[in-house]
Amino acid sequence: MYNWNRDAQKIANLEKALNGEYSAIICYEKTALLAPNSEEKKTIQEIRQDEVNHYQAISAIYTQLTGRTFTPKQTEACPTNYREGLKTGFKDEQETVDFYLKISDQASNNYIKEVFKRIAMDEQNHSVWFLYLLTGGQ
């Protein structure tokens, strides 16, 4: 179809992205539950919902390219306190921006290129929100 199904590294990148989104969904839910107030909880839940949307978009691409459904694994332990959850979220989101831009740059298909660019922009926005919460907000 797009020749991605013949490129093991690109498939591995999609699997890494899916595991990362899946882990973020789980950990951000736990971090939201630790939030000190409803405003911060709502912000983290909105970020988490974006991650769900990202997972669904990447999963659809994976299935289209491979003909398989991917079963994700949680690849990182979730922090057990709020501040560490924010720090981890900030760092992970920043690293994910670069990773997704790399995937976008390597994609020959315009749809895949644009999906990963859009998701990278969301991830950058998430890192700003985590930084805002880390520095006390308001």
HELIX and SHEET records of a PDB file:
HELIX    1   1 TRP A    4  ARG A    6  5                                   3    
HELIX    2   2 ALA A    8  LEU A   34  1                                  27    
HELIX    3   3 SER A   38  THR A   66  1                                  29    
HELIX    4   4 TYR A   82  GLN A  106  1                                  25    
HELIX    5   5 ASN A  110  LEU A  134  1                                  25    
END                                                                             
